[in-house]
Amino acid sequence: MLPKEHRLTKRKEFNYIYKNGTATHSNMLTVVKVNSKSAIPRVGFSVSNKLGNAPVRNKIKRRLRELVGARLAKLKPNQNIVIIAKLPIVDADFNQMKKEMDYIFTKGNLS
């Protein structure tokens, strides 16, 4: 589970990250990161209506939160991150999502 102090929740924060951050892409995910003054890393999730109805989107967000929570200790401090889900993630199982998360964290130099 992702503790509350590590979550991005405000629309203004998301917009700032989208505008000023650097993106890293993979098949199932896009990660946008920006440096921050906070000593702890904070993560937000974006799952579009295009991916499915509410239960499908909530399932994806729950799985992403679980995967990031398990890697929270490895994340570099002083960064805010938004993880954006793409359409292929709908058909992926948990292990595929785990491999994709490892790949994107390495590629994006997040840990």
C-alpha positions as CSV (number, residue, x, y, z in Angstrom):
1,M,0.0,0.0,0.0
2,L,1.1,3.5,-0.7
3,P,1.2,5.7,2.4
4,K,-0.8,9.0,2.2
5,E,2.3,11.2,2.5
6,H,3.7,9.6,-0.7
7,R,0.6,10.4,-2.8
8,L,0.0,13.2,-5.2
9,T,-3.7,14.2,-5.1
10,K,-4.1,17.9,-6.3
11,R,-4.9,18.7,-9.9
12,K,-2.5,21.6,-9.7
13,E,0.4,19.2,-8.8
14,F,-0.4,16.9,-11.7
15,N,-0.6,19.8,-14.2
16,Y,2.8,21.2,-13.0
17,I,4.4,17.8,-13.5
18,Y,2.9,17.3,-16.9
19,K,4.1,20.8,-17.9
20,N,7.6,20.8,-16.4
21,G,8.5,17.1,-16.1
22,T,10.4,14.7,-18.3
23,A,8.6,11.6,-19.7
24,T,9.8,8.1,-20.1
25,H,7.7,5.7,-22.2
26,S,7.1,2.0,-22.3
27,N,4.5,-0.2,-23.9
28,M,2.0,-0.1,-20.9
29,L,3.1,2.9,-18.9
30,T,4.4,6.5,-19.2
31,V,6.2,8.0,-16.3
32,V,6.6,11.8,-15.9
33,K,8.9,13.0,-13.2
34,V,10.0,16.4,-11.9
35,N,12.4,17.3,-9.0
36,S,10.8,18.7,-5.9
37,K,11.8,20.3,-2.6
38,S,10.2,17.6,-0.6
39,A,12.5,15.1,1.0
40,I,10.1,12.2,0.2
41,P,9.1,10.9,-3.2
42,R,5.5,11.5,-4.1
43,V,3.6,9.5,-6.7
44,G,0.3,10.0,-8.6
45,F,-1.6,7.8,-11.0
46,S,-3.5,8.7,-14.1
47,V,-5.9,6.1,-15.7
48,S,-8.0,7.4,-18.6
49,N,-11.7,6.6,-19.2
50,K,-10.5,5.1,-22.5
51,L,-9.2,2.1,-20.6
52,G,-12.6,0.9,-19.4
53,N,-15.3,1.4,-16.9
54,A,-14.8,2.3,-13.3
55,P,-14.1,-1.2,-11.9
56,V,-11.4,-1.8,-14.6
57,R,-9.8,1.6,-13.9
58,N,-9.9,1.1,-10.2
59,K,-8.3,-2.4,-10.5
60,I,-5.5,-0.9,-12.6
61,K,-4.9,1.8,-10.0
62,R,-4.9,-0.6,-7.1
63,R,-2.3,-2.8,-8.8
64,L,-0.1,0.2,-9.7
65,R,-0.3,1.5,-6.1
66,E,0.7,-1.9,-4.8
67,L,3.7,-2.1,-7.2
68,V,4.9,1.4,-6.3
69,G,4.4,0.8,-2.6
70,A,6.7,-2.3,-2.8
71,R,9.4,-0.2,-4.5
72,L,9.0,3.0,-2.4
73,A,12.2,2.4,-0.4
74,K,14.2,2.2,-3.7
75,L,12.8,5.5,-5.1
76,K,15.1,8.5,-5.1
77,P,14.0,11.3,-2.8
78,N,13.2,14.9,-4.0
79,Q,11.0,13.8,-6.9
80,N,7.4,13.9,-7.9
81,I,6.2,11.2,-10.3
82,V,3.0,10.6,-12.3
83,I,2.4,7.2,-13.7
84,I,0.1,7.1,-16.7
85,A,-1.5,3.8,-17.8
86,K,-1.8,3.0,-21.5
87,L,-4.3,0.7,-23.2
88,P,-2.2,-2.5,-23.3
89,I,-2.2,-2.6,-19.4
90,V,-5.9,-3.6,-19.4
91,D,-5.1,-7.1,-20.7
92,A,-1.9,-7.5,-18.6
93,D,-1.8,-9.7,-15.5
94,F,0.0,-8.7,-12.3
95,N,3.3,-10.3,-13.2
96,Q,3.4,-8.5,-16.5
97,M,2.7,-5.2,-14.8
98,K,5.5,-5.9,-12.3
99,K,8.0,-6.5,-15.1
100,E,6.8,-3.4,-16.9
101,M,7.2,-1.3,-13.7
102,D,10.7,-2.6,-13.1
103,Y,11.6,-1.8,-16.7
104,I,10.2,1.8,-16.6
105,F,11.8,2.5,-13.2
106,T,15.2,1.5,-14.5
107,K,14.7,3.3,-17.9
108,G,13.5,6.5,-16.2
109,N,16.3,6.4,-13.6
110,L,13.7,6.6,-10.7
111,S,15.5,4.2,-8.3
